[in-house]
Amino acid sequence: MEVFCGKKSDEVLEYLLKRRSANAQDLHAPGPNDEELERILAAASRVPDHGKLVPWHFIVFQGEGSVQAGAKVRAIFKSENPEASEDRLAIEATRFSRSPVVVGLISRMRKGGKPFWEQILSAGAAGMTLSLAAHASGFGAAWITEWYAFHPQFKAYLGLDARDHIAGFIHLGTPGAVPEDRPRPALSSIVTHWRDGAVLQKGDALYDQEKLGFPEPGFDVSGLRK
């Protein structure tokens, strides 16, 4: 097999410069067939991976499996929201059947002495590569999470344990419309050309928002390095 590293391709670069996520609710049949999906997942597995730990795995939802997963989401939501309307319950029940294929991307911490943070980054790279491979195969991709990605009961239903974290659900299908692009950051606000005393361009003035209770300076990230 020829391995491409450092091979110039203006076509690939132009493609990356115009990449855009699809809307999950606008992805219709046909989705990738078995052969196409296998190629997409194979591409997703070719990402940087310090220590060759493969700190991620995939769960594919389609057909009956999508309906079953949606039914579980509906049941959990109803148990916690007994006054929910049937319309809202129907939304929850179709979480995995709105697009032909949904790939659950699971970040799994592996033993082996490599920092957990690097393992998480590798899982993120797998998700991005999966999305790009889907686009290159003629499909749209929408990477989302939603509340059930963090719900312990739904994670247990999928057979996940404490070492597993759902990095997202990537919806795949044929776009019903061309999605509008969104504003992209000016490179001048996020790129620093280093020299002693340089002022880092962190993008804070434009993109730091008071929502998530970000840690104060000095936040200890040692727990992610074990």
C-alpha positions as CSV (number, residue, x, y, z in Angstrom):
1,M,0.0,0.0,0.0
2,E,1.3,3.4,-0.9
3,V,1.4,5.7,2.1
4,F,0.8,9.4,1.4
5,C,2.9,11.7,3.6
6,G,4.1,15.0,2.3
7,K,2.4,14.6,-1.1
8,K,1.1,17.9,-2.5
9,S,-2.6,18.0,-3.3
10,D,-4.2,21.3,-4.0
11,E,-7.5,19.5,-4.4
12,V,-7.4,18.1,-0.8
13,L,-6.3,21.5,0.6
14,E,-9.1,23.3,-1.3
15,Y,-11.6,20.8,0.1
16,L,-10.4,21.4,3.7
17,L,-10.7,25.1,3.3
18,K,-14.4,24.7,2.3
19,R,-15.4,22.0,4.8
20,R,-18.7,22.5,6.5
21,S,-20.8,20.4,8.9
22,A,-24.2,19.4,7.7
23,N,-27.5,19.7,9.7
24,A,-28.3,16.4,11.3
25,Q,-32.0,16.8,10.5
26,D,-31.3,17.5,6.9
27,L,-29.5,14.2,6.2
28,H,-31.5,11.7,4.2
29,A,-31.1,8.4,2.5
30,P,-29.1,7.1,0.9
31,G,-26.4,6.8,3.6
32,P,-23.2,5.0,3.2
33,N,-23.5,1.3,2.4
34,D,-21.5,-1.3,4.2
35,E,-18.5,-1.0,2.0
36,E,-18.5,2.8,2.1
37,L,-19.0,2.8,5.8
38,E,-16.1,0.4,6.3
39,R,-13.8,2.7,4.3
40,I,-15.0,5.7,6.3
41,L,-14.2,4.0,9.6
42,A,-10.9,2.7,8.3
43,A,-9.9,6.3,7.5
44,A,-11.0,7.4,10.9
45,S,-8.7,4.9,12.5
46,R,-5.6,6.4,10.8
47,V,-5.0,9.2,13.2
48,P,-2.2,10.3,15.5
49,D,-2.1,7.8,18.5
50,H,0.8,8.2,21.0
51,G,1.7,4.7,22.1
52,K,-0.5,2.9,19.6
53,L,-3.1,2.5,22.2
54,V,-6.2,3.0,20.0
55,P,-8.0,5.0,22.7
56,W,-11.3,5.1,20.9
57,H,-13.9,2.8,19.4
58,F,-17.1,3.1,17.4
59,I,-20.7,2.1,17.8
60,V,-22.8,2.1,14.6
61,F,-26.5,2.8,14.8
62,Q,-28.7,2.0,11.8
63,G,-32.0,0.2,11.0
64,E,-33.4,-1.6,14.0
65,G,-30.5,-0.6,16.2
66,S,-31.3,3.1,15.7
67,V,-35.0,2.5,16.7
68,Q,-33.9,0.6,19.8
69,A,-31.5,3.3,20.9
70,G,-34.1,5.9,20.3
71,A,-36.6,4.0,22.4
72,K,-34.2,3.9,25.3
73,V,-33.6,7.6,25.0
74,R,-37.3,8.2,25.1
75,A,-37.8,6.0,28.1
76,I,-35.1,7.7,30.1
77,F,-36.4,11.2,29.2
78,K,-40.0,10.2,30.1
79,S,-38.9,8.8,33.4
80,E,-37.3,12.1,34.3
81,N,-39.9,14.3,32.7
82,P,-43.3,12.6,33.3
83,E,-45.2,15.7,32.1
84,A,-43.4,15.7,28.7
85,S,-45.7,16.0,25.7
86,E,-46.0,13.2,23.1
87,D,-44.5,15.6,20.6
88,R,-41.4,16.0,22.8
89,L,-41.2,12.3,23.4
90,A,-41.4,11.7,19.7
91,I,-38.4,13.9,19.2
92,E,-36.4,11.9,21.8
93,A,-37.5,8.6,20.2
94,T,-36.0,9.6,16.8
95,R,-32.6,10.8,18.1
96,F,-30.9,8.0,16.2
97,S,-33.2,7.5,13.2
98,R,-33.2,11.0,11.7
99,S,-30.3,10.1,9.5
100,P,-29.5,6.8,7.8
101,V,-26.4,6.1,9.8
102,V,-25.1,7.3,13.2
103,V,-21.7,6.5,14.4
104,G,-21.1,6.8,18.2
105,L,-17.5,7.9,18.8
106,I,-16.3,6.6,22.1
107,S,-13.1,7.9,23.8
108,R,-11.7,5.1,26.0
109,M,-8.9,5.6,28.4
110,R,-6.2,2.9,27.8
111,K,-3.6,1.6,30.2
112,G,-0.1,2.1,29.0
113,G,1.4,5.1,30.6
114,K,0.4,7.7,28.0
115,P,-1.3,10.9,29.1
116,F,-5.1,10.7,29.2
117,W,-5.2,14.1,27.5
118,E,-3.3,12.8,24.5
119,Q,-5.7,9.9,24.3
120,I,-8.7,12.2,24.3
121,L,-7.1,14.3,21.6
122,S,-6.6,11.1,19.5
123,A,-10.3,10.4,19.8
124,G,-11.1,13.9,18.6
125,A,-8.9,13.4,15.6
126,A,-10.7,10.2,14.8
127,G,-14.0,12.0,14.8
128,M,-12.7,14.8,12.6
129,T,-11.2,12.3,10.2
130,L,-14.4,10.3,10.1
131,S,-16.3,13.4,9.2
132,L,-13.9,14.3,6.4
133,A,-13.9,10.8,5.0
134,A,-17.7,10.9,5.0
135,H,-17.7,14.2,3.1
136,A,-15.1,12.8,0.6
137,S,-17.4,9.8,0.1
138,G,-20.2,12.1,-1.0
139,F,-22.1,12.3,2.3
140,G,-22.8,15.0,4.8
141,A,-21.7,14.6,8.4
142,A,-23.0,16.2,11.6
143,W,-21.1,15.7,14.8
144,I,-23.4,16.3,17.9
145,T,-23.7,15.2,21.5
146,E,-27.0,16.1,23.2
147,W,-27.9,15.3,26.8
148,Y,-28.0,11.5,26.4
149,A,-24.3,11.5,25.5
150,F,-23.6,12.3,29.2
151,H,-26.4,10.4,30.8
152,P,-25.1,7.5,33.0
153,Q,-28.1,5.3,32.3
154,F,-27.8,5.6,28.6
155,K,-24.1,5.0,28.7
156,A,-24.7,1.9,30.8
157,Y,-27.3,0.7,28.2
158,L,-24.6,0.9,25.6
159,G,-22.3,-1.2,27.7
160,L,-19.9,1.6,28.4
161,D,-18.0,1.9,31.7
162,A,-16.1,4.5,33.7
163,R,-13.2,4.5,31.2
164,D,-15.6,5.3,28.3
165,H,-16.8,8.8,27.4
166,I,-19.0,9.6,24.4
167,A,-17.1,12.1,22.3
168,G,-20.2,12.5,20.1
169,F,-22.6,10.9,17.7
170,I,-21.8,11.6,14.0
171,H,-24.8,11.5,11.7
172,L,-24.2,10.5,8.1
173,G,-26.4,10.7,5.1
174,T,-27.1,12.6,1.9
175,P,-27.7,16.4,2.5
176,G,-31.1,17.7,1.5
177,A,-29.6,21.2,1.0
178,V,-26.3,22.9,0.9
179,P,-25.6,24.2,4.4
180,E,-24.7,27.8,4.8
181,D,-21.2,28.6,6.0
182,R,-20.6,30.3,9.3
183,P,-18.1,33.0,10.2
184,R,-14.6,31.6,10.7
185,P,-12.0,33.1,13.0
186,A,-9.5,35.6,11.6
187,L,-6.1,34.1,11.8
188,S,-4.7,37.3,13.2
189,S,-6.8,36.7,16.4
190,I,-5.6,33.1,17.0
191,V,-2.1,32.8,15.5
192,T,1.1,33.9,17.3
193,H,4.4,33.9,15.5
194,W,6.7,33.2,18.5
195,R,9.6,35.3,19.7
196,D,10.7,36.3,23.2
197,G,8.1,38.7,24.7
198,A,5.4,37.9,22.1
199,V,1.8,38.6,23.1
200,L,-0.2,35.4,22.5
201,Q,-3.2,35.7,20.3
202,K,-5.6,33.4,22.2
203,G,-8.9,34.7,20.7
204,D,-10.2,35.5,24.1
205,A,-11.6,38.9,23.2
206,L,-14.0,37.4,20.6
207,Y,-14.7,33.9,21.8
208,D,-14.4,33.7,25.6
209,Q,-18.0,33.6,26.9
210,E,-19.3,33.4,30.5
211,K,-21.2,30.2,30.3
212,L,-19.4,27.2,31.5
213,G,-17.6,28.4,34.6
214,F,-14.1,28.1,33.2
215,P,-11.3,27.4,35.6
216,E,-9.2,30.3,37.0
217,P,-5.5,30.6,36.1
218,G,-3.6,27.9,37.8
219,F,-6.2,25.2,37.2
220,D,-4.5,21.8,37.9
221,V,-4.7,19.5,34.8
222,S,-2.5,16.8,36.4
223,G,-5.5,14.4,36.6
224,L,-5.5,14.3,32.8
225,R,-1.8,13.4,32.6
226,K,-1.9,10.1,34.5
